[in-house]
Amino acid sequence: MITVKLFGMTKSLAGNQSSLSLELPAGRSVKDLVELVNKGYPMIGELIQKKKVLVSVNQEIAHEHTAIGDGDEIALLPPFAGGATESRVDEAQFVRVQREDFSIDAEINRVRSRSTRIGGIALFLGTARDRSKGRDVDGITFEHYEGMAQKKLREIRERAMADFDILELLIVHRYGPITIGENIVLIIAGAEHRADAFRACKWAIDELKQITPIWKLEHTPSGEVWVEEHP
């Protein structure tokens, strides 16, 4: 049996109970816990699925693959009073499309600060090169679909957090004119173990290239070329 602490609206939806006692076999995860909650309290389960209620394990925001052990402190967290939900905070800090350059060290520290359980950090850094398909390149300009680009990057982060055993994922992509040698895109995955971080990082950049409405214009001595494929 595990005890799940309730706060705010989750207490009301559970008949004004301050906690739930649920039978969860050893070796299970947050996903299994959510399934149990959904069976007994479907309205709370729906809020968790919509990410309006977050699950914490030992006072850290958890994802569906987070393991639950004996003695762990579990809580269901509705939106915080007077501020944005955790997902909106993440949206601003961990998914960004910006014109200015970024600091790799600062972004690594941003991911590292999310959990003391992070033991492996993998990153992909894309930079502007001076040659493409046999052509000299003088510079690059990135155009993006404002709003939709951010939405797609948020989807990538959310899917990575759900599908890979990671604790955080950060994506920053620049737009506008970029000089040869400058940074373009940064993806950082933080996990307990390096293999999980590597897998999530590779998947995220590959998915970004496929679904994010960001376009690259290469400036060459012979003219400008829009790049359509994503190697």
C-alpha positions as CSV (number, residue, x, y, z in Angstrom):
1,M,0.0,0.0,0.0
2,I,1.2,3.5,-0.8
3,T,-0.1,6.8,0.4
4,V,-0.8,9.6,-2.1
5,K,-1.1,13.1,-0.7
6,L,-3.8,15.4,-2.1
7,F,-4.0,19.1,-2.3
8,G,-6.5,21.8,-3.5
9,M,-9.0,20.6,-6.1
10,T,-7.7,17.0,-5.9
11,K,-9.0,16.8,-2.3
12,S,-12.4,17.9,-3.4
13,L,-12.6,15.5,-6.2
14,A,-11.7,12.7,-3.8
15,G,-14.5,13.5,-1.4
16,N,-12.4,15.9,0.7
17,Q,-9.8,13.3,1.6
18,S,-6.3,14.6,2.3
19,S,-4.7,11.4,0.9
20,L,-5.4,8.1,-0.9
21,S,-4.3,4.7,0.1
22,L,-3.6,2.6,-3.0
23,E,-2.3,-0.9,-3.5
24,L,0.6,-0.7,-5.8
25,P,2.9,-3.7,-6.2
26,A,6.6,-3.3,-5.8
27,G,8.6,-2.2,-8.9
28,R,5.9,-0.2,-10.5
29,S,6.0,3.3,-12.0
30,V,4.0,6.5,-12.0
31,K,2.2,5.3,-15.1
32,D,0.8,2.4,-13.0
33,L,-0.1,4.7,-10.3
34,V,-2.0,7.0,-12.7
35,E,-4.0,4.0,-14.0
36,L,-5.0,3.1,-10.4
37,V,-6.1,6.7,-9.7
38,N,-8.0,6.8,-13.0
39,K,-10.0,3.7,-12.0
40,G,-11.1,5.0,-8.7
41,Y,-11.1,8.7,-9.4
42,P,-11.6,9.3,-13.1
43,M,-11.9,13.0,-12.8
44,I,-8.5,13.3,-11.2
45,G,-7.1,10.8,-13.8
46,E,-8.4,13.1,-16.6
47,L,-6.6,16.1,-15.1
48,I,-3.4,14.2,-14.8
49,Q,-3.6,13.1,-18.5
50,K,-4.2,16.7,-19.5
51,K,-1.1,17.7,-17.3
52,K,-3.3,20.0,-15.2
53,V,-2.4,17.9,-12.2
54,L,1.2,16.8,-11.8
55,V,2.6,13.8,-9.9
56,S,5.6,14.3,-7.6
57,V,7.8,11.6,-6.2
58,N,9.9,12.6,-3.2
59,Q,9.1,16.2,-3.8
60,E,10.4,16.1,-7.5
61,I,8.0,16.4,-10.5
62,A,7.9,13.0,-12.0
63,H,7.1,11.5,-15.4
64,E,5.2,8.3,-16.2
65,H,8.3,6.1,-16.2
66,T,9.5,7.3,-12.8
67,A,9.9,4.3,-10.5
68,I,8.0,4.2,-7.2
69,G,9.6,2.4,-4.3
70,D,8.6,1.6,-0.7
71,G,8.6,4.7,1.5
72,D,8.5,7.1,-1.4
73,E,6.5,10.3,-0.8
74,I,3.9,10.7,-3.5
75,A,1.6,13.7,-4.1
76,L,-0.8,15.0,-6.7
77,L,-0.3,18.7,-7.4
78,P,-3.0,20.8,-8.9
79,P,-2.1,24.2,-10.5
80,F,-0.3,26.4,-8.0
81,A,-2.0,29.5,-6.7
82,G,-0.9,32.8,-8.1
83,G,1.3,31.4,-10.8
84,A,1.6,29.3,-13.9
85,T,1.5,25.6,-13.9
86,E,4.7,23.6,-14.0
87,S,4.3,22.8,-17.6
88,R,4.0,26.5,-18.5
89,V,7.2,27.3,-16.5
90,D,9.0,24.6,-18.4
91,E,7.6,25.9,-21.7
92,A,9.4,29.2,-21.2
93,Q,12.6,27.9,-19.7
94,F,13.1,24.6,-21.6
95,V,11.6,25.2,-25.0
96,R,12.6,28.4,-26.8
97,V,12.8,29.9,-30.3
98,Q,15.0,33.0,-30.1
99,R,17.0,35.3,-32.2
100,E,19.9,35.8,-29.8
101,D,22.7,33.3,-29.1
102,F,22.7,31.0,-26.1
103,S,25.2,29.9,-23.5
104,I,25.8,26.2,-23.6
105,D,27.0,26.1,-20.0
106,A,24.0,28.1,-18.7
107,E,21.6,25.7,-20.5
108,I,23.4,22.6,-19.1
109,N,23.1,24.1,-15.7
110,R,19.4,24.8,-16.3
111,V,18.8,21.1,-17.0
112,R,21.1,19.9,-14.2
113,S,19.2,22.0,-11.7
114,R,16.0,20.1,-12.4
115,S,16.9,17.0,-10.4
116,T,19.7,15.7,-8.2
117,R,19.0,12.3,-9.7
118,I,20.4,13.4,-13.1
119,G,23.6,11.4,-13.6
120,G,24.0,11.6,-17.4
121,I,23.6,14.6,-19.7
122,A,23.7,14.3,-23.5
123,L,23.5,17.2,-25.9
124,F,23.4,18.0,-29.6
125,L,24.7,21.3,-30.8
126,G,24.1,22.4,-34.4
127,T,26.3,25.1,-35.8
128,A,26.5,27.0,-39.1
129,R,29.0,25.5,-41.5
130,D,30.6,27.1,-44.5
131,R,29.9,24.4,-47.1
132,S,26.7,22.5,-48.1
133,K,26.3,20.0,-51.0
134,G,29.4,21.2,-52.6
135,R,28.5,24.9,-52.3
136,D,30.3,27.5,-50.3
137,V,28.0,29.1,-47.8
138,D,28.5,32.7,-46.6
139,G,25.8,32.7,-44.0
140,I,22.3,31.3,-43.1
141,T,19.0,32.8,-42.3
142,F,16.3,30.8,-40.4
143,E,12.6,31.6,-40.8
144,H,10.0,30.1,-38.5
145,Y,6.2,30.0,-38.1
146,E,5.7,32.0,-34.9
147,G,3.5,30.1,-32.4
148,M,3.4,26.8,-34.3
149,A,7.2,26.3,-34.1
150,Q,7.1,26.7,-30.3
151,K,4.0,24.4,-30.1
152,K,5.8,21.6,-32.0
153,L,8.9,21.9,-29.9
154,R,6.8,21.7,-26.7
155,E,5.2,18.5,-28.2
156,I,8.7,17.1,-28.8
157,R,9.7,17.8,-25.2
158,E,6.5,16.3,-23.8
159,R,6.7,13.2,-25.9
160,A,10.4,12.7,-24.9
161,M,9.6,13.1,-21.3
162,A,6.8,10.5,-21.6
163,D,8.5,8.0,-23.9
164,F,12.1,8.0,-22.6
165,D,13.4,7.4,-19.2
166,I,14.7,11.0,-18.8
167,L,14.3,13.7,-16.1
168,E,14.5,16.8,-18.4
169,L,14.8,17.8,-22.0
170,L,15.7,21.3,-23.2
171,I,15.4,22.6,-26.8
172,V,16.6,26.0,-28.0
173,H,16.5,27.0,-31.7
174,R,17.6,30.3,-33.1
175,Y,16.0,32.3,-36.0
176,G,17.1,35.2,-38.1
177,P,20.5,35.7,-39.7
178,I,23.3,33.5,-38.4
179,T,27.0,33.8,-39.1
180,I,29.2,30.9,-40.1
181,G,30.5,29.2,-37.0
182,E,27.7,30.4,-34.8
183,N,25.3,28.2,-32.8
184,I,21.9,27.3,-34.3
185,V,20.2,24.6,-32.2
186,L,20.8,23.0,-28.8
187,I,19.1,19.9,-27.4
188,I,20.0,18.7,-23.9
189,A,18.7,15.5,-22.3
190,G,19.2,14.8,-18.6
191,A,18.6,11.3,-17.2
192,E,19.8,9.0,-14.5
193,H,21.9,7.0,-17.0
194,R,23.7,8.1,-20.1
195,A,22.1,5.6,-22.5
196,D,18.7,7.0,-21.9
197,A,20.0,10.6,-22.3
198,F,21.6,9.7,-25.6
199,R,18.5,8.0,-27.0
200,A,16.2,10.9,-26.1
201,C,18.6,13.5,-27.5
202,K,19.0,11.7,-30.8
203,W,15.2,11.2,-31.1
204,A,14.5,14.8,-30.3
205,I,16.7,16.3,-33.0
206,D,15.5,13.9,-35.6
207,E,11.9,14.7,-34.7
208,L,12.6,18.4,-34.7
209,K,13.9,18.2,-38.3
210,Q,10.7,16.4,-39.4
211,I,7.8,18.3,-37.8
212,T,9.0,21.8,-36.7
213,P,8.1,24.6,-39.1
214,I,11.6,26.2,-39.3
215,W,13.2,26.8,-42.7
216,K,16.8,27.4,-43.6
217,L,18.0,29.8,-46.3
218,E,21.6,29.4,-47.3
219,H,23.5,32.5,-48.7
220,T,26.0,31.4,-51.3
221,P,28.3,33.3,-53.7
222,S,25.9,32.4,-56.5
223,G,22.7,33.2,-54.8
224,E,20.3,32.1,-52.0
225,V,19.0,28.5,-51.6
226,W,16.2,27.2,-49.5
227,V,17.2,23.9,-47.9
228,E,14.3,21.4,-48.1
229,E,15.7,18.1,-46.9
230,H,17.0,17.5,-43.4
231,P,20.1,15.2,-43.3
